[in-house]
Amino acid sequence: MEPILDDHMHLDPDHGRGTEAVKDFSRAGGTHLLVVNKPSWHLGDLPASGADFEHIFETTLDAVESANDVLDGRAWPVLGVHPGLISRLTEAARGPEGAGEIMRAGLDLAAEYVADGRALGLKSGRPHYEVSDAVWSASNDVLKHALALGAKHDRAVQLHTEGSEDLTEIAEWAEERGLPAHRVVKHYANGRLKGPTPSVICEKDQLRRAAESGVPFLMETDFIDDPQRPGAVLGPKTVPRRVAWLREEGYEGAIRTAHVETPEWVYGIDTVGTLDRSG
């Protein structure tokens, strides 16, 4: 058995498939998961303070604990604030600056979980859709705050951003704050990216580009665990199946890169040492 990590999956034990999705992942050969909290508006009312994110984070920790009962490896939580929240808060009359304050407070709470070892890393970003200049500026301030928190706690930051193959500006922001650029992860990345480490969405064309590039990368499904959208974005079996495909295509080195070397380099996790080979 070799480690197979999905770098970005959501689990919703209350409304979605929860542990059943983890069982699908495991039966297909998956061993390790990074579980990212769902956007706050999926799990309750819009937050008005940092404390309002607590139930979102605790739900994710519960999902990780249940996943650990299933996996031959283990799961880790990644906690933070979805960048799309700024639009919902702005529309709710908070304004971009007020929305940014609430989002930074949510990140501060997530950083407390990171500081005491309950979470592996942070999640932030900026909108992937058209927004006003004021919202864009406030979003970048939130993103920079997340990078500073990552530097403070020496932990990786996953980012949800616009589609791009060049995010060197964000990598430079990270370095300016003391966070190495490789510890910034672009979630839902293409197979080629300048700046942060790409977490490549598991489409064959993009995986082939990443595998042939010879640079560090991760693999993800962005499974959202929404009963209204079963299988979206990609189903929980996808990463193990794509690993099998990469092996058939002769990309053994890329498999080790994505599931052993890059996870250790970016997150400091040992996917080999945390693998139970007794089964």
Secondary structure, DSSP 8 states (H G I E B T S, - for coil): ----EEEEE---TTTS-THHHHHHHHHTT--EEEEE---GGGSSS--SSGGGGHHHHHHHHHHHHHHHTT-SS-EEEEEE--TTHHHHHIIIIIHHHHHHHHHHHHHHHHHHHHHTTS-SEEEEE--SS---HHHHHHHHHHHHHHHHHHHHHT--EEEE--S-SB-HHHHHHHHHTT--GGGEEEEEE-S--BSSEEEEES-HHHHHHHHHHTS--EEE--B---TTSTT-SS-TTHHHHHHHHHHHTT-HHHHHIIIIIHHHHHH---TTTT-----
